[in-house]
Amino acid sequence: MVAHLTETADIETASDDYASRFAGPVGSYFLDVQAQLTLDLLRDLPCASVLDVGGGHGQLTMPLAENGYKITVTGSADICRARLDTYCEKGSFTYLTCDSLNLPFEDNHFDVVMAFRLLPHAERWQELIKEMCRVADKAVIFDYPDRRSANILYDVLFDLKKNMEGNTRTYTLFSRKEISSELVLNNFDLPLLKPEFLMPMVIHRKLKSPVISRFVEAVFRLTRLTKLFGSPIIVRSDGK
Protein backbone atom coordinates (compact mmCIF):
# COMPACT_ATOMS: atom_id res chain seq x y z
CA MET A 1 0.00 0.00 0.00
CA VAL A 2 1.31 3.47 -0.88
CA ALA A 3 1.63 5.75 2.16
CA HIS A 4 -0.44 8.89 2.14
CA LEU A 5 1.73 11.84 1.28
CA THR A 6 0.92 15.28 2.58
CA GLU A 7 1.79 18.65 1.10
CA THR A 8 4.44 20.48 3.12
CA ALA A 9 5.18 23.55 0.98
CA ASP A 10 3.80 25.78 3.74
CA ILE A 11 6.78 25.00 5.98
CA GLU A 12 8.90 27.17 3.70
CA THR A 13 6.33 29.96 3.39
CA ALA A 14 6.00 30.09 7.19
CA SER A 15 9.75 30.65 7.61
CA ASP A 16 11.61 33.84 8.43
CA ASP A 17 13.60 33.45 5.21
CA TYR A 18 10.41 33.55 3.15
CA ALA A 19 9.11 36.50 5.16
CA SER A 20 12.25 38.43 4.18
CA ARG A 21 10.81 38.60 0.65
CA PHE A 22 8.15 40.93 2.04
CA ALA A 23 10.39 43.04 4.25
CA GLY A 24 10.73 46.80 3.87
CA PRO A 25 8.43 49.39 2.27
CA VAL A 26 7.99 47.51 -1.02
CA GLY A 27 7.16 44.30 0.81
CA SER A 28 4.58 46.19 2.87
CA TYR A 29 3.10 47.50 -0.37
CA PHE A 30 2.73 43.94 -1.68
CA LEU A 31 1.01 42.81 1.50
CA ASP A 32 -1.27 45.88 1.57
CA VAL A 33 -2.49 45.15 -1.97
CA GLN A 34 -3.06 41.49 -1.11
CA ALA A 35 -4.95 42.31 2.09
CA GLN A 36 -7.13 44.99 0.49
CA LEU A 37 -8.16 42.79 -2.43
CA THR A 38 -8.93 39.92 -0.06
CA LEU A 39 -11.01 42.12 2.24
CA ASP A 40 -12.88 43.47 -0.79
CA LEU A 41 -13.70 39.91 -1.82
CA LEU A 42 -15.03 39.22 1.69
CA ARG A 43 -17.04 42.42 1.99
CA ASP A 44 -20.39 40.60 1.71
CA LEU A 45 -19.40 38.10 4.44
CA PRO A 46 -18.73 40.19 7.57
CA CYS A 47 -17.52 38.33 10.66
CA ALA A 48 -17.32 35.05 8.72
CA SER A 49 -15.41 32.05 10.03
CA VAL A 50 -12.27 31.64 7.91
CA LEU A 51 -9.91 28.70 7.57
CA ASP A 52 -6.48 29.73 6.27
CA VAL A 53 -4.86 26.54 4.96
CA GLY A 54 -1.08 26.67 5.18
CA GLY A 55 -1.33 30.21 6.53
CA GLY A 56 1.62 30.14 8.90
CA HIS A 57 3.18 33.02 6.96
CA GLY A 58 0.64 35.19 8.80
CA GLN A 59 0.24 37.62 5.92
CA LEU A 60 -3.54 37.85 6.31
CA THR A 61 -4.11 36.83 9.92
CA MET A 62 -4.13 40.29 11.50
CA PRO A 63 -5.85 42.14 8.60
CA LEU A 64 -8.71 39.64 8.79
CA ALA A 65 -8.86 39.52 12.58
CA GLU A 66 -8.87 43.33 12.81
CA ASN A 67 -11.87 43.35 10.48
CA GLY A 68 -13.90 40.98 12.62
CA TYR A 69 -13.20 37.61 10.99
CA LYS A 70 -12.73 34.48 13.11
CA ILE A 71 -9.50 32.90 11.87
CA THR A 72 -8.31 29.30 12.08
CA VAL A 73 -4.87 28.62 10.59
CA THR A 74 -3.50 25.21 9.65
CA GLY A 75 0.08 24.16 9.06
CA SER A 76 1.73 20.90 8.06
CA ALA A 77 4.19 21.03 10.99
CA ASP A 78 4.20 22.60 14.44
CA ILE A 79 6.95 25.02 13.38
CA CYS A 80 4.47 26.65 11.00
CA ARG A 81 2.88 28.53 13.89
CA ALA A 82 6.12 30.21 15.04
CA ARG A 83 5.65 33.47 13.13
CA LEU A 84 1.98 33.64 14.10
CA ASP A 85 2.90 33.43 17.79
CA THR A 86 5.62 36.04 17.36
CA TYR A 87 3.92 38.65 15.19
CA CYS A 88 0.14 38.18 15.58
CA GLU A 89 -1.89 39.31 18.54
CA LYS A 90 -2.57 36.58 21.07
CA GLY A 91 -6.11 35.28 20.74
CA SER A 92 -6.53 36.62 17.21
CA PHE A 93 -6.35 33.13 15.68
CA THR A 94 -6.68 29.41 16.37
CA TYR A 95 -3.92 27.13 15.07
CA LEU A 96 -3.92 23.42 14.17
CA THR A 97 -1.20 21.21 12.70
CA CYS A 98 -2.73 18.82 10.18
CA ASP A 99 -2.62 17.40 6.65
CA SER A 100 -3.83 20.05 4.18
CA LEU A 101 -5.12 17.27 1.90
CA ASN A 102 -7.11 15.66 4.71
CA LEU A 103 -8.42 18.52 6.84
CA PRO A 104 -9.92 17.33 10.17
CA PHE A 105 -13.17 19.25 9.73
CA GLU A 106 -16.65 18.27 8.68
CA ASP A 107 -18.08 19.26 5.30
CA ASN A 108 -19.04 22.96 5.07
CA HIS A 109 -17.50 23.64 8.49
CA PHE A 110 -16.17 27.15 7.69
CA ASP A 111 -17.86 30.03 5.90
CA VAL A 112 -14.70 30.67 3.89
CA VAL A 113 -11.61 28.57 3.20
CA MET A 114 -8.52 30.28 1.83
CA ALA A 115 -4.94 29.44 0.89
CA PHE A 116 -2.24 31.94 -0.05
CA ARG A 117 1.33 31.25 -1.19
CA LEU A 118 0.45 27.54 -1.35
CA LEU A 119 -1.22 26.35 -4.55
CA PRO A 120 1.72 26.98 -6.96
CA HIS A 121 4.03 24.96 -4.69
CA ALA A 122 1.65 22.02 -4.15
CA GLU A 123 2.28 18.95 -6.29
CA ARG A 124 -1.26 17.68 -5.69
CA TRP A 125 -2.96 21.00 -6.20
CA GLN A 126 -6.20 19.51 -7.52
CA GLU A 127 -6.61 17.60 -4.26
CA LEU A 128 -5.89 20.77 -2.31
CA ILE A 129 -8.66 22.66 -4.11
CA LYS A 130 -11.04 19.72 -3.64
CA GLU A 131 -10.39 19.62 0.11
CA MET A 132 -10.80 23.37 0.45
CA CYS A 133 -14.12 23.20 -1.37
CA ARG A 134 -15.26 20.34 0.85
CA VAL A 135 -14.94 22.23 4.13
CA ALA A 136 -16.13 25.59 2.75
CA ASP A 137 -19.79 26.49 3.21
CA LYS A 138 -19.90 29.73 1.22
CA ALA A 139 -16.64 30.46 -0.64
CA VAL A 140 -13.02 29.58 -1.28
CA ILE A 141 -10.34 32.20 -1.85
CA PHE A 142 -6.77 31.56 -2.98
CA ASP A 143 -4.00 33.05 -5.09
CA TYR A 144 -2.02 31.66 -7.99
CA PRO A 145 0.51 32.83 -10.64
CA ASP A 146 -1.20 33.19 -14.00
CA ARG A 147 0.32 31.96 -17.23
CA ARG A 148 -1.25 34.87 -19.15
CA SER A 149 1.14 37.47 -17.76
CA ALA A 150 4.84 38.26 -17.61
CA ASN A 151 5.08 34.70 -16.29
CA ILE A 152 4.93 33.54 -19.90
CA LEU A 153 8.70 34.15 -19.85
CA TYR A 154 9.12 31.97 -16.73
CA ASP A 155 11.43 29.40 -18.34
CA VAL A 156 13.65 32.11 -19.79
CA LEU A 157 13.76 34.45 -16.83
CA PHE A 158 13.68 32.16 -13.78
CA ASP A 159 17.46 31.99 -13.36
CA LEU A 160 17.67 35.78 -13.66
CA LYS A 161 14.86 36.17 -11.12
CA LYS A 162 16.58 33.80 -8.71
CA ASN A 163 19.85 35.69 -9.03
CA MET A 164 18.08 38.97 -8.31
CA GLU A 165 15.94 37.73 -5.39
CA GLY A 166 18.14 35.01 -3.94
CA ASN A 167 15.44 32.81 -2.38
CA THR A 168 12.99 32.25 -5.21
CA ARG A 169 11.48 28.75 -5.47
CA THR A 170 10.21 26.99 -8.55
CA TYR A 171 6.44 27.17 -8.88
CA THR A 172 3.61 26.03 -11.13
CA LEU A 173 1.83 28.42 -13.48
CA PHE A 174 -1.87 28.01 -14.13
CA SER A 175 -4.31 29.22 -16.76
CA ARG A 176 -7.61 30.81 -15.85
CA LYS A 177 -9.34 27.91 -17.58
CA GLU A 178 -7.51 25.33 -15.46
CA ILE A 179 -8.48 27.04 -12.24
CA SER A 180 -12.09 27.60 -13.30
CA SER A 181 -12.50 24.01 -14.48
CA GLU A 182 -11.21 22.60 -11.21
CA LEU A 183 -13.60 24.74 -9.17
CA VAL A 184 -16.59 23.80 -11.33
CA LEU A 185 -15.58 20.14 -10.98
CA ASN A 186 -15.98 20.58 -7.22
CA ASN A 187 -19.44 22.13 -7.58
CA PHE A 188 -18.29 25.73 -7.15
CA ASP A 189 -19.11 28.69 -9.37
CA LEU A 190 -16.89 30.22 -12.01
CA PRO A 191 -14.47 32.38 -10.05
CA LEU A 192 -14.16 36.10 -9.61
CA LEU A 193 -10.56 37.02 -10.48
CA LYS A 194 -8.61 39.88 -8.90
CA PRO A 195 -5.10 40.27 -10.42
CA GLU A 196 -2.67 42.03 -8.08
CA PHE A 197 0.06 43.50 -10.31
CA LEU A 198 0.95 43.84 -13.95
CA MET A 199 4.66 44.47 -13.52
CA PRO A 200 6.59 41.48 -12.12
CA MET A 201 7.14 41.71 -8.38
CA VAL A 202 10.90 41.30 -8.82
CA ILE A 203 10.98 44.60 -10.74
CA HIS A 204 9.06 46.35 -7.99
CA ARG A 205 11.61 45.04 -5.51
CA LYS A 206 14.46 46.42 -7.57
CA LEU A 207 12.76 49.82 -7.92
CA LYS A 208 12.69 50.05 -4.10
CA SER A 209 10.00 52.72 -4.25
CA PRO A 210 6.42 51.95 -3.21
CA VAL A 211 5.44 55.43 -4.42
CA ILE A 212 6.57 54.65 -7.96
CA SER A 213 5.11 51.13 -7.76
CA ARG A 214 1.71 52.40 -6.65
CA PHE A 215 1.63 55.02 -9.41
CA VAL A 216 2.68 52.61 -12.17
CA GLU A 217 0.25 49.91 -11.06
CA ALA A 218 -2.58 52.46 -10.75
CA VAL A 219 -2.02 53.43 -14.38
CA PHE A 220 -2.02 49.78 -15.46
CA ARG A 221 -5.22 49.15 -13.50
CA LEU A 222 -6.98 52.17 -15.03
CA THR A 223 -6.07 51.00 -18.53
CA ARG A 224 -7.45 47.52 -17.66
CA LEU A 225 -4.13 45.89 -18.52
CA THR A 226 -3.93 44.47 -15.01
CA LYS A 227 -7.33 42.84 -15.40
CA LEU A 228 -6.22 41.18 -18.63
CA PHE A 229 -2.62 40.26 -17.87
CA GLY A 230 -2.00 40.75 -14.14
CA SER A 231 -0.50 38.19 -11.75
CA PRO A 232 -0.65 36.78 -9.14
CA ILE A 233 -4.42 36.48 -9.20
CA ILE A 234 -6.61 36.25 -6.12
CA VAL A 235 -9.63 34.03 -6.77
CA ARG A 236 -12.99 33.84 -5.08
CA SER A 237 -15.42 31.08 -5.96
CA ASP A 238 -18.77 30.45 -4.25
CA GLY A 239 -20.34 27.09 -3.56
CA LYS A 240 -23.43 26.25 -5.57
Secondary structure by P-SEA (a helix, b strand, c coil): cccbbbbcccccccccccccccccaaaaaaaaaaaaaaaaaaccccccbbbbccccccccaaaaaaaccbbbbbbccccccccccccccccccccccccccccccccccccccccccccccccaaaaaaaaaaaaccccccbbbbbcccccccccccaaaaaaaccbbbbbbbbcaaaaaaaaaaaccccccccccccccaaaaaaaccaaaaaaaaaaaaaacccccccccbbbbbbcc
